[in-house]
Amino acid sequence: MGRYDLLRSTRHRRVDGLIIDMLQKDLWQDAVSLVGLFNKVHPHSETAQEASSQQASGLDLLKIYAKRESQRTGYVELALQAYEQTSAEIRLTVMHHHTLPLESSVTSQHSSI
């Protein structure tokens, strides 16, 4: 086995682990950048080809990588789902908090009338 064969044989596993770690730490933009770099280094990969044909970006790019290249597809997809769920919950919380002050000020105006 050549000097770099081991590195080449583990490249997907290491990318997968890094993507999972980035998603768990809310670094999704870094994960997207990593897949973008993967596609530049491996322009003939299934991920690069599909991403190019779909003009994919953001989380869609990560989903394509998970489906086409990942050797830990289930783990990457679970990390993506967890990230999406957490993001949705945060958006709902933010929207809820933005509406509360308005509702409470309307309520206090009605009670003073």
PEWOCOR-V605145 format. One record per pair of residues at least 4 apart in sequence whose ideal C-beta (glycine too) atoms are under 8 Angstrom apart, sorted by the first residue. I is the first residue (numbers start at 1). J is the second residue. Records with the same first field share a line. If there is no record, write none. Layout:
I: J + J
This chain:
1: 5 + 6
4: 8
5: 9
6: 10
7: 11
10: 14
11: 15
12: 16 + 69 + 70 + 71
13: 17 + 71 + 72
14: 18
15: 19 + 34 + 35 + 38 + 69 + 70
16: 20 + 70 + 71 + 72 + 75 + 76
17: 21 + 72
18: 22 + 31 + 34
19: 23 + 31 + 34 + 35 + 62 + 65 + 70 + 76 + 79
20: 24 + 72 + 75 + 76 + 79
21: 25
22: 27 + 28 + 30 + 31 + 34
23: 27 + 28 + 31 + 62 + 79 + 80 + 82 + 83
24: 79 + 82 + 83
26: 83 + 86
27: 31
28: 32 + 59 + 62 + 83
29: 33
30: 34
31: 35 + 62
32: 36 + 57 + 58 + 59 + 61 + 62
33: 37
34: 38
35: 39 + 47 + 51 + 61 + 62 + 64 + 65
36: 40 + 61
37: 41
38: 42 + 45 + 47 + 48 + 65 + 69
39: 43 + 45 + 47 + 48 + 51 + 52
40: 48
42: 47 + 48
43: 48
44: 48 + 49
45: 49 + 68 + 69
46: 50 + 68 + 69
47: 51 + 64 + 65 + 68 + 69
48: 52
49: 53
50: 54 + 56 + 64 + 68
51: 55 + 56 + 61 + 64
54: 60 + 64
56: 60 + 61 + 64
57: 61
58: 62
59: 63 + 80 + 83 + 84
60: 64
61: 65
62: 66 + 76 + 80
63: 67 + 77 + 80
64: 68
65: 69 + 70 + 76
66: 70 + 73 + 76 + 77 + 80
67: 73
70: 75 + 76
72: 76
73: 77
74: 78
75: 79
76: 80
77: 81
78: 82
79: 83
80: 84
81: 85
82: 86
83: 87
84: 88
85: 89
86: 90
87: 91
88: 92
89: 93
90: 94
91: 95
92: 96
93: 97
94: 98
95: 99
96: 100
97: 101
98: 102
99: 103
100: 104
101: 105
102: 106
103: 107
104: 108
105: 109
106: 110
107: 111
108: 112
109: 113
